[in-house]
């Protein structure tokens, strides 16, 4: 997995450098976000890219059919290079890494908060302030609702996680009683 992420990083880094050089950073970023949303909404598409039995020509034909009229020609050229080099199995990781590098470039910290009910404007502001103070960056907050938490929240900032959910607290108590 580490090898896959370092390869994805190299492709994404080359792509962001090229996008900056051509003045297309914002457009390519929008394309990568669109690509990621498309994969997130269509698991079969992602599985097809990861399937070694499906020929690279077929994978590129699918990419072209779906994205050619919707993304920048440079993005399509990158997709073509990725498939030609047999890296379509990590195309999702390349897109994720590109978005991470873009956010780093722009000083944006993505954070995710999971709660049992949708956030109020006041809570949204509080979570955004917590992340902004701890990172010193502009915050892009993603919100998810998971009633299984019972109450409280889980806040993820990069690779750090604060689990203040009641479910987590109950598990901690259960573990204490078991020992």
Biotite code that builds the C-alpha atoms (Angstrom):
import biotite.structure as struc

atoms = struc.array([
    struc.Atom([0.000, 0.000, 0.000], chain_id="A", res_id=1, res_name="UNK", atom_name="CA", element="C"),
    struc.Atom([2.863, 2.390, 0.748], chain_id="A", res_id=2, res_name="UNK", atom_name="CA", element="C"),
    struc.Atom([4.248, 1.806, -2.744], chain_id="A", res_id=3, res_name="UNK", atom_name="CA", element="C"),
    struc.Atom([0.824, 2.573, -4.232], chain_id="A", res_id=4, res_name="UNK", atom_name="CA", element="C"),
    struc.Atom([0.532, 5.833, -2.304], chain_id="A", res_id=5, res_name="UNK", atom_name="CA", element="C"),
    struc.Atom([4.029, 6.951, -3.279], chain_id="A", res_id=6, res_name="UNK", atom_name="CA", element="C"),
    struc.Atom([3.267, 6.251, -6.961], chain_id="A", res_id=7, res_name="UNK", atom_name="CA", element="C"),
    struc.Atom([-0.050, 8.123, -6.623], chain_id="A", res_id=8, res_name="UNK", atom_name="CA", element="C"),
    struc.Atom([1.828, 11.004, -4.980], chain_id="A", res_id=9, res_name="UNK", atom_name="CA", element="C"),
    struc.Atom([4.356, 11.177, -7.841], chain_id="A", res_id=10, res_name="UNK", atom_name="CA", element="C"),
    struc.Atom([1.627, 11.284, -10.492], chain_id="A", res_id=11, res_name="UNK", atom_name="CA", element="C"),
    struc.Atom([-0.393, 13.860, -8.531], chain_id="A", res_id=12, res_name="UNK", atom_name="CA", element="C"),
    struc.Atom([2.694, 16.004, -7.886], chain_id="A", res_id=13, res_name="UNK", atom_name="CA", element="C"),
    struc.Atom([3.591, 15.984, -11.589], chain_id="A", res_id=14, res_name="UNK", atom_name="CA", element="C"),
    struc.Atom([0.009, 16.849, -12.462], chain_id="A", res_id=15, res_name="UNK", atom_name="CA", element="C"),
    struc.Atom([-0.231, 19.762, -10.018], chain_id="A", res_id=16, res_name="UNK", atom_name="CA", element="C"),
    struc.Atom([3.149, 21.094, -11.170], chain_id="A", res_id=17, res_name="UNK", atom_name="CA", element="C"),
    struc.Atom([1.999, 20.922, -14.797], chain_id="A", res_id=18, res_name="UNK", atom_name="CA", element="C"),
    struc.Atom([-1.360, 22.522, -13.923], chain_id="A", res_id=19, res_name="UNK", atom_name="CA", element="C"),
    struc.Atom([0.449, 25.409, -12.162], chain_id="A", res_id=20, res_name="UNK", atom_name="CA", element="C"),
    struc.Atom([2.798, 25.849, -15.123], chain_id="A", res_id=21, res_name="UNK", atom_name="CA", element="C"),
    struc.Atom([-0.143, 25.978, -17.577], chain_id="A", res_id=22, res_name="UNK", atom_name="CA", element="C"),
    struc.Atom([-2.297, 28.193, -15.328], chain_id="A", res_id=23, res_name="UNK", atom_name="CA", element="C"),
    struc.Atom([-4.956, 25.470, -15.086], chain_id="A", res_id=24, res_name="UNK", atom_name="CA", element="C"),
    struc.Atom([-4.762, 24.601, -11.386], chain_id="A", res_id=25, res_name="UNK", atom_name="CA", element="C"),
    struc.Atom([-8.366, 25.555, -10.607], chain_id="A", res_id=26, res_name="UNK", atom_name="CA", element="C"),
    struc.Atom([-9.762, 23.756, -13.669], chain_id="A", res_id=27, res_name="UNK", atom_name="CA", element="C"),
    struc.Atom([-7.831, 20.550, -13.020], chain_id="A", res_id=28, res_name="UNK", atom_name="CA", element="C"),
    struc.Atom([-8.831, 20.677, -9.355], chain_id="A", res_id=29, res_name="UNK", atom_name="CA", element="C"),
    struc.Atom([-12.505, 20.961, -10.391], chain_id="A", res_id=30, res_name="UNK", atom_name="CA", element="C"),
    struc.Atom([-11.998, 18.019, -12.776], chain_id="A", res_id=31, res_name="UNK", atom_name="CA", element="C"),
    struc.Atom([-10.443, 15.877, -10.035], chain_id="A", res_id=32, res_name="UNK", atom_name="CA", element="C"),
    struc.Atom([-13.269, 16.698, -7.635], chain_id="A", res_id=33, res_name="UNK", atom_name="CA", element="C"),
    struc.Atom([-15.804, 15.825, -10.357], chain_id="A", res_id=34, res_name="UNK", atom_name="CA", element="C"),
    struc.Atom([-13.927, 12.584, -11.053], chain_id="A", res_id=35, res_name="UNK", atom_name="CA", element="C"),
    struc.Atom([-13.863, 11.688, -7.326], chain_id="A", res_id=36, res_name="UNK", atom_name="CA", element="C"),
    struc.Atom([-17.605, 12.406, -6.952], chain_id="A", res_id=37, res_name="UNK", atom_name="CA", element="C"),
    struc.Atom([-18.336, 10.267, -10.008], chain_id="A", res_id=38, res_name="UNK", atom_name="CA", element="C"),
    struc.Atom([-16.358, 7.341, -8.565], chain_id="A", res_id=39, res_name="UNK", atom_name="CA", element="C"),
    struc.Atom([-17.974, 7.784, -5.146], chain_id="A", res_id=40, res_name="UNK", atom_name="CA", element="C"),
    struc.Atom([-21.430, 7.588, -6.733], chain_id="A", res_id=41, res_name="UNK", atom_name="CA", element="C"),
    struc.Atom([-20.582, 4.608, -8.949], chain_id="A", res_id=42, res_name="UNK", atom_name="CA", element="C"),
    struc.Atom([-18.697, 1.838, -7.183], chain_id="A", res_id=43, res_name="UNK", atom_name="CA", element="C"),
    struc.Atom([-18.842, -0.383, -10.285], chain_id="A", res_id=44, res_name="UNK", atom_name="CA", element="C"),
    struc.Atom([-16.818, 2.187, -12.203], chain_id="A", res_id=45, res_name="UNK", atom_name="CA", element="C"),
    struc.Atom([-14.107, 2.192, -9.538], chain_id="A", res_id=46, res_name="UNK", atom_name="CA", element="C"),
    struc.Atom([-14.051, -1.622, -9.452], chain_id="A", res_id=47, res_name="UNK", atom_name="CA", element="C"),
    struc.Atom([-13.675, -1.711, -13.233], chain_id="A", res_id=48, res_name="UNK", atom_name="CA", element="C"),
    struc.Atom([-10.566, 0.511, -13.007], chain_id="A", res_id=49, res_name="UNK", atom_name="CA", element="C"),
    struc.Atom([-9.100, -1.762, -10.345], chain_id="A", res_id=50, res_name="UNK", atom_name="CA", element="C"),
    struc.Atom([-9.892, -4.989, -12.215], chain_id="A", res_id=51, res_name="UNK", atom_name="CA", element="C"),
    struc.Atom([-6.707, -6.361, -13.840], chain_id="A", res_id=52, res_name="UNK", atom_name="CA", element="C"),
    struc.Atom([-8.738, -8.511, -16.247], chain_id="A", res_id=53, res_name="UNK", atom_name="CA", element="C"),
    struc.Atom([-10.282, -5.478, -17.979], chain_id="A", res_id=54, res_name="UNK", atom_name="CA", element="C"),
    struc.Atom([-7.892, -4.274, -20.692], chain_id="A", res_id=55, res_name="UNK", atom_name="CA", element="C"),
    struc.Atom([-6.410, -0.783, -20.366], chain_id="A", res_id=56, res_name="UNK", atom_name="CA", element="C"),
    struc.Atom([-7.865, 0.190, -23.773], chain_id="A", res_id=57, res_name="UNK", atom_name="CA", element="C"),
    struc.Atom([-11.362, -0.602, -22.495], chain_id="A", res_id=58, res_name="UNK", atom_name="CA", element="C"),
    struc.Atom([-10.714, 1.403, -19.318], chain_id="A", res_id=59, res_name="UNK", atom_name="CA", element="C"),
    struc.Atom([-9.540, 4.405, -21.298], chain_id="A", res_id=60, res_name="UNK", atom_name="CA", element="C"),
    struc.Atom([-12.551, 4.101, -23.639], chain_id="A", res_id=61, res_name="UNK", atom_name="CA", element="C"),
    struc.Atom([-14.828, 4.249, -20.575], chain_id="A", res_id=62, res_name="UNK", atom_name="CA", element="C"),
    struc.Atom([-12.924, 7.266, -19.204], chain_id="A", res_id=63, res_name="UNK", atom_name="CA", element="C"),
    struc.Atom([-13.226, 8.978, -22.563], chain_id="A", res_id=64, res_name="UNK", atom_name="CA", element="C"),
    struc.Atom([-16.936, 8.216, -22.913], chain_id="A", res_id=65, res_name="UNK", atom_name="CA", element="C"),
    struc.Atom([-17.743, 9.579, -19.459], chain_id="A", res_id=66, res_name="UNK", atom_name="CA", element="C"),
    struc.Atom([-15.332, 12.492, -19.095], chain_id="A", res_id=67, res_name="UNK", atom_name="CA", element="C"),
    struc.Atom([-14.059, 13.715, -22.510], chain_id="A", res_id=68, res_name="UNK", atom_name="CA", element="C"),
    struc.Atom([-16.782, 16.352, -22.924], chain_id="A", res_id=69, res_name="UNK", atom_name="CA", element="C"),
    struc.Atom([-16.837, 17.290, -19.247], chain_id="A", res_id=70, res_name="UNK", atom_name="CA", element="C"),
    struc.Atom([-13.201, 17.889, -18.292], chain_id="A", res_id=71, res_name="UNK", atom_name="CA", element="C"),
    struc.Atom([-10.246, 19.925, -19.503], chain_id="A", res_id=72, res_name="UNK", atom_name="CA", element="C"),
    struc.Atom([-8.279, 18.321, -22.380], chain_id="A", res_id=73, res_name="UNK", atom_name="CA", element="C"),
    struc.Atom([-5.216, 18.255, -20.112], chain_id="A", res_id=74, res_name="UNK", atom_name="CA", element="C"),
    struc.Atom([-7.138, 16.112, -17.624], chain_id="A", res_id=75, res_name="UNK", atom_name="CA", element="C"),
    struc.Atom([-8.016, 13.681, -20.415], chain_id="A", res_id=76, res_name="UNK", atom_name="CA", element="C"),
    struc.Atom([-4.361, 13.611, -21.484], chain_id="A", res_id=77, res_name="UNK", atom_name="CA", element="C"),
    struc.Atom([-3.397, 12.712, -17.908], chain_id="A", res_id=78, res_name="UNK", atom_name="CA", element="C"),
    struc.Atom([-6.058, 9.972, -17.820], chain_id="A", res_id=79, res_name="UNK", atom_name="CA", element="C"),
    struc.Atom([-4.609, 8.620, -21.056], chain_id="A", res_id=80, res_name="UNK", atom_name="CA", element="C"),
    struc.Atom([-1.058, 8.581, -19.649], chain_id="A", res_id=81, res_name="UNK", atom_name="CA", element="C"),
    struc.Atom([-2.264, 6.878, -16.462], chain_id="A", res_id=82, res_name="UNK", atom_name="CA", element="C"),
    struc.Atom([-3.962, 4.085, -18.429], chain_id="A", res_id=83, res_name="UNK", atom_name="CA", element="C"),
    struc.Atom([-1.095, 3.721, -20.908], chain_id="A", res_id=84, res_name="UNK", atom_name="CA", element="C"),
    struc.Atom([1.308, 3.258, -17.972], chain_id="A", res_id=85, res_name="UNK", atom_name="CA", element="C"),
    struc.Atom([-1.034, 0.617, -16.416], chain_id="A", res_id=86, res_name="UNK", atom_name="CA", element="C"),
    struc.Atom([-1.760, 2.815, -13.373], chain_id="A", res_id=87, res_name="UNK", atom_name="CA", element="C"),
    struc.Atom([-5.549, 2.962, -13.774], chain_id="A", res_id=88, res_name="UNK", atom_name="CA", element="C"),
    struc.Atom([-5.871, 0.716, -10.692], chain_id="A", res_id=89, res_name="UNK", atom_name="CA", element="C"),
    struc.Atom([-4.747, 3.672, -8.555], chain_id="A", res_id=90, res_name="UNK", atom_name="CA", element="C"),
    struc.Atom([-6.463, 6.429, -10.541], chain_id="A", res_id=91, res_name="UNK", atom_name="CA", element="C"),
    struc.Atom([-8.693, 7.157, -7.538], chain_id="A", res_id=92, res_name="UNK", atom_name="CA", element="C"),
    struc.Atom([-5.649, 7.500, -5.257], chain_id="A", res_id=93, res_name="UNK", atom_name="CA", element="C"),
    struc.Atom([-4.030, 9.839, -7.799], chain_id="A", res_id=94, res_name="UNK", atom_name="CA", element="C"),
    struc.Atom([-7.139, 12.047, -7.806], chain_id="A", res_id=95, res_name="UNK", atom_name="CA", element="C"),
    struc.Atom([-7.274, 11.998, -3.976], chain_id="A", res_id=96, res_name="UNK", atom_name="CA", element="C"),
    struc.Atom([-3.601, 12.896, -3.757], chain_id="A", res_id=97, res_name="UNK", atom_name="CA", element="C"),
    struc.Atom([-4.040, 15.724, -6.284], chain_id="A", res_id=98, res_name="UNK", atom_name="CA", element="C"),
    struc.Atom([-6.856, 17.208, -4.181], chain_id="A", res_id=99, res_name="UNK", atom_name="CA", element="C"),
    struc.Atom([-4.717, 16.887, -1.026], chain_id="A", res_id=100, res_name="UNK", atom_name="CA", element="C"),
    struc.Atom([-1.802, 18.669, -2.732], chain_id="A", res_id=101, res_name="UNK", atom_name="CA", element="C"),
    struc.Atom([-4.151, 21.366, -4.066], chain_id="A", res_id=102, res_name="UNK", atom_name="CA", element="C"),
    struc.Atom([-5.538, 21.963, -0.565], chain_id="A", res_id=103, res_name="UNK", atom_name="CA", element="C"),
    struc.Atom([-2.004, 22.133, 0.822], chain_id="A", res_id=104, res_name="UNK", atom_name="CA", element="C"),
    struc.Atom([-1.084, 24.644, -1.900], chain_id="A", res_id=105, res_name="UNK", atom_name="CA", element="C"),
    struc.Atom([-4.124, 26.796, -1.099], chain_id="A", res_id=106, res_name="UNK", atom_name="CA", element="C"),
    struc.Atom([-3.800, 26.524, 2.697], chain_id="A", res_id=107, res_name="UNK", atom_name="CA", element="C"),
    struc.Atom([-7.028, 24.569, 3.067], chain_id="A", res_id=108, res_name="UNK", atom_name="CA", element="C"),
    struc.Atom([-7.500, 21.943, 5.780], chain_id="A", res_id=109, res_name="UNK", atom_name="CA", element="C"),
    struc.Atom([-10.239, 19.426, 5.162], chain_id="A", res_id=110, res_name="UNK", atom_name="CA", element="C"),
    struc.Atom([-11.979, 18.101, 8.227], chain_id="A", res_id=111, res_name="UNK", atom_name="CA", element="C"),
    struc.Atom([-14.883, 15.753, 8.707], chain_id="A", res_id=112, res_name="UNK", atom_name="CA", element="C"),
    struc.Atom([-17.321, 15.854, 11.578], chain_id="A", res_id=113, res_name="UNK", atom_name="CA", element="C"),
    struc.Atom([-19.696, 12.971, 12.198], chain_id="A", res_id=114, res_name="UNK", atom_name="CA", element="C"),
    struc.Atom([-22.661, 13.623, 14.460], chain_id="A", res_id=115, res_name="UNK", atom_name="CA", element="C"),
    struc.Atom([-25.974, 11.954, 15.263], chain_id="A", res_id=116, res_name="UNK", atom_name="CA", element="C"),
    struc.Atom([-28.007, 14.868, 13.884], chain_id="A", res_id=117, res_name="UNK", atom_name="CA", element="C"),
    struc.Atom([-27.276, 17.577, 11.292], chain_id="A", res_id=118, res_name="UNK", atom_name="CA", element="C"),
    struc.Atom([-25.162, 20.454, 12.625], chain_id="A", res_id=119, res_name="UNK", atom_name="CA", element="C"),
    struc.Atom([-26.701, 23.785, 13.505], chain_id="A", res_id=120, res_name="UNK", atom_name="CA", element="C"),
    struc.Atom([-25.006, 26.897, 12.115], chain_id="A", res_id=121, res_name="UNK", atom_name="CA", element="C"),
    struc.Atom([-23.559, 27.599, 15.568], chain_id="A", res_id=122, res_name="UNK", atom_name="CA", element="C"),
    struc.Atom([-22.041, 24.098, 15.919], chain_id="A", res_id=123, res_name="UNK", atom_name="CA", element="C"),
    struc.Atom([-20.692, 24.281, 12.358], chain_id="A", res_id=124, res_name="UNK", atom_name="CA", element="C"),
    struc.Atom([-18.995, 27.571, 13.242], chain_id="A", res_id=125, res_name="UNK", atom_name="CA", element="C"),
    struc.Atom([-17.558, 26.086, 16.457], chain_id="A", res_id=126, res_name="UNK", atom_name="CA", element="C"),
    struc.Atom([-16.108, 23.040, 14.673], chain_id="A", res_id=127, res_name="UNK", atom_name="CA", element="C"),
    struc.Atom([-14.685, 25.246, 11.923], chain_id="A", res_id=128, res_name="UNK", atom_name="CA", element="C"),
    struc.Atom([-13.058, 27.493, 14.553], chain_id="A", res_id=129, res_name="UNK", atom_name="CA", element="C"),
    struc.Atom([-11.569, 24.510, 16.417], chain_id="A", res_id=130, res_name="UNK", atom_name="CA", element="C"),
    struc.Atom([-9.953, 23.200, 13.225], chain_id="A", res_id=131, res_name="UNK", atom_name="CA", element="C"),
    struc.Atom([-8.813, 26.663, 12.094], chain_id="A", res_id=132, res_name="UNK", atom_name="CA", element="C"),
    struc.Atom([-7.159, 27.367, 15.458], chain_id="A", res_id=133, res_name="UNK", atom_name="CA", element="C"),
    struc.Atom([-5.394, 23.999, 15.571], chain_id="A", res_id=134, res_name="UNK", atom_name="CA", element="C"),
    struc.Atom([-4.137, 24.104, 11.960], chain_id="A", res_id=135, res_name="UNK", atom_name="CA", element="C"),
    struc.Atom([-3.909, 27.807, 11.147], chain_id="A", res_id=136, res_name="UNK", atom_name="CA", element="C"),
    struc.Atom([-5.541, 27.044, 7.809], chain_id="A", res_id=137, res_name="UNK", atom_name="CA", element="C"),
    struc.Atom([-8.807, 27.767, 6.050], chain_id="A", res_id=138, res_name="UNK", atom_name="CA", element="C"),
    struc.Atom([-11.240, 24.966, 6.850], chain_id="A", res_id=139, res_name="UNK", atom_name="CA", element="C"),
    struc.Atom([-13.374, 22.909, 4.517], chain_id="A", res_id=140, res_name="UNK", atom_name="CA", element="C"),
    struc.Atom([-15.773, 21.029, 6.793], chain_id="A", res_id=141, res_name="UNK", atom_name="CA", element="C"),
    struc.Atom([-17.497, 17.879, 5.573], chain_id="A", res_id=142, res_name="UNK", atom_name="CA", element="C"),
    struc.Atom([-20.481, 16.829, 7.636], chain_id="A", res_id=143, res_name="UNK", atom_name="CA", element="C"),
    struc.Atom([-21.883, 13.318, 8.040], chain_id="A", res_id=144, res_name="UNK", atom_name="CA", element="C"),
    struc.Atom([-24.736, 12.037, 10.148], chain_id="A", res_id=145, res_name="UNK", atom_name="CA", element="C"),
    struc.Atom([-24.474, 8.637, 11.843], chain_id="A", res_id=146, res_name="UNK", atom_name="CA", element="C"),
    struc.Atom([-27.200, 7.864, 14.404], chain_id="A", res_id=147, res_name="UNK", atom_name="CA", element="C"),
    struc.Atom([-25.173, 4.839, 15.628], chain_id="A", res_id=148, res_name="UNK", atom_name="CA", element="C"),
    struc.Atom([-22.940, 7.245, 17.565], chain_id="A", res_id=149, res_name="UNK", atom_name="CA", element="C"),
    struc.Atom([-25.843, 7.689, 20.009], chain_id="A", res_id=150, res_name="UNK", atom_name="CA", element="C"),
    struc.Atom([-24.585, 11.210, 20.813], chain_id="A", res_id=151, res_name="UNK", atom_name="CA", element="C"),
    struc.Atom([-21.462, 13.360, 20.697], chain_id="A", res_id=152, res_name="UNK", atom_name="CA", element="C"),
    struc.Atom([-19.236, 13.576, 17.644], chain_id="A", res_id=153, res_name="UNK", atom_name="CA", element="C"),
    struc.Atom([-16.187, 12.287, 15.806], chain_id="A", res_id=154, res_name="UNK", atom_name="CA", element="C"),
    struc.Atom([-13.896, 14.943, 14.352], chain_id="A", res_id=155, res_name="UNK", atom_name="CA", element="C"),
    struc.Atom([-11.271, 13.926, 11.788], chain_id="A", res_id=156, res_name="UNK", atom_name="CA", element="C"),
    struc.Atom([-8.559, 16.370, 10.757], chain_id="A", res_id=157, res_name="UNK", atom_name="CA", element="C"),
    struc.Atom([-6.135, 14.825, 8.298], chain_id="A", res_id=158, res_name="UNK", atom_name="CA", element="C"),
    struc.Atom([-4.872, 11.649, 9.964], chain_id="A", res_id=159, res_name="UNK", atom_name="CA", element="C"),
    struc.Atom([-5.952, 12.726, 13.475], chain_id="A", res_id=160, res_name="UNK", atom_name="CA", element="C"),
    struc.Atom([-9.267, 11.772, 15.023], chain_id="A", res_id=161, res_name="UNK", atom_name="CA", element="C"),
    struc.Atom([-11.095, 12.980, 18.115], chain_id="A", res_id=162, res_name="UNK", atom_name="CA", element="C"),
    struc.Atom([-13.796, 10.507, 19.087], chain_id="A", res_id=163, res_name="UNK", atom_name="CA", element="C"),
    struc.Atom([-16.130, 12.159, 21.576], chain_id="A", res_id=164, res_name="UNK", atom_name="CA", element="C"),
    struc.Atom([-19.091, 9.955, 20.742], chain_id="A", res_id=165, res_name="UNK", atom_name="CA", element="C"),
    struc.Atom([-21.203, 8.299, 23.405], chain_id="A", res_id=166, res_name="UNK", atom_name="CA", element="C"),
    struc.Atom([-20.749, 4.982, 21.571], chain_id="A", res_id=167, res_name="UNK", atom_name="CA", element="C"),
    struc.Atom([-16.960, 5.325, 22.012], chain_id="A", res_id=168, res_name="UNK", atom_name="CA", element="C"),
    struc.Atom([-17.338, 6.257, 25.670], chain_id="A", res_id=169, res_name="UNK", atom_name="CA", element="C"),
    struc.Atom([-19.598, 3.243, 26.287], chain_id="A", res_id=170, res_name="UNK", atom_name="CA", element="C"),
    struc.Atom([-17.044, 0.970, 24.607], chain_id="A", res_id=171, res_name="UNK", atom_name="CA", element="C"),
    struc.Atom([-14.316, 2.410, 26.859], chain_id="A", res_id=172, res_name="UNK", atom_name="CA", element="C"),
    struc.Atom([-16.431, 1.698, 29.961], chain_id="A", res_id=173, res_name="UNK", atom_name="CA", element="C"),
    struc.Atom([-17.150, -1.833, 28.710], chain_id="A", res_id=174, res_name="UNK", atom_name="CA", element="C"),
    struc.Atom([-13.417, -2.449, 28.236], chain_id="A", res_id=175, res_name="UNK", atom_name="CA", element="C"),
    struc.Atom([-12.705, -1.198, 31.775], chain_id="A", res_id=176, res_name="UNK", atom_name="CA", element="C"),
    struc.Atom([-15.258, -3.639, 33.217], chain_id="A", res_id=177, res_name="UNK", atom_name="CA", element="C"),
    struc.Atom([-13.748, -6.498, 31.222], chain_id="A", res_id=178, res_name="UNK", atom_name="CA", element="C"),
    struc.Atom([-10.316, -5.929, 32.797], chain_id="A", res_id=179, res_name="UNK", atom_name="CA", element="C"),
])
